[in-house]
Amino acid sequence: MKKFYFAILSVLTATLAYGQCAIDPSLVGSGPGIYPPIGSSGSGTVIQLPPIYQFQSTSVVTDVIVLQDTTLSFFGLQFTVPIDSMRIINILGIPPGMSYNCDNSNCSWIGGAHGCIGLVGTPTQQGNYSMSVNTEFVINVPGLVDTVAPAVFTFELTVLPPASVFDDQKVEFNLSPNPASDFVDIRINRENEEIEYEILDMLGKSVEKGIHMPDGGNIRLRTEHLINGFYILRLTSKNQSAARRLIVRH
């Protein structure tokens, strides 16, 4: 048995999946929960979606399976009640040039249903977007009028500067520590190649750039001069590049 707050969270996170909304048939019969796109991070009410690029068409899908029932408490007693349905009222703060869609015209699903919701389009403005997802669940309480439970969650999506036509993500790297204070170590799948790096703020403005030669696949960047906040670190090698989110916290 799952608690109701988990039912809300599991569907809300899925609303921010992006792409043409087509249910993944391999998930039929799976347990309730979310199946987010690769690259997502965070938990609870803070979910960071994988970054996307300005002027690049985006199409990625996340699936969700809604819980069939939940536990409610009345005067110290617990009751198991069915979830009649849930629906997305709206999603505010979506990047310009993009919109959301569902696998049905009402963006509504009955308890126990398998559905998907997507964010699709071509973002036209760079930046970090906090999207508010407004939803409601309808719960059947025997002997009472159906209970409507609204919920609002916030999710973050970063739109990076336009990617090069050669940007196929073949450059792979990891950051540690992240959050960083005085420095961040980069472990990259490149040796004996000059690596260009660029640090961008959340508005897509370049705050630092340079060139490093990895030492055994390692690069160390100083971060003590950067103000606290979120950045995007982008590395490029031989016209191939990749980006990761960097947090600076002193």
Buried (B, 14 or more C-beta within 10 A) or exposed (E): EBEBEBBBBBBBBBBBBBBEBEBEEEBEEEEBBBBBBEEBEEEEBEBBBBBBBBBEEBEBBBBBBBBBBBEBEEEEEEEEBBBBBBBBEEBEEBBEBBEBBBBBEEBBBBBEBBBBBBBBBBBEEBBBBEBEBBBBBBBBEEEEEEEEBEBEBBBBBBBBBEBEEEBEEBBEBEBEEBBBEEEBBBBBEBEEEEBBBBBBBBEBEEEBEEEBEBEEEEBEBEBEEBEEEBBBBBBBBEEBBBBBBBBBEE
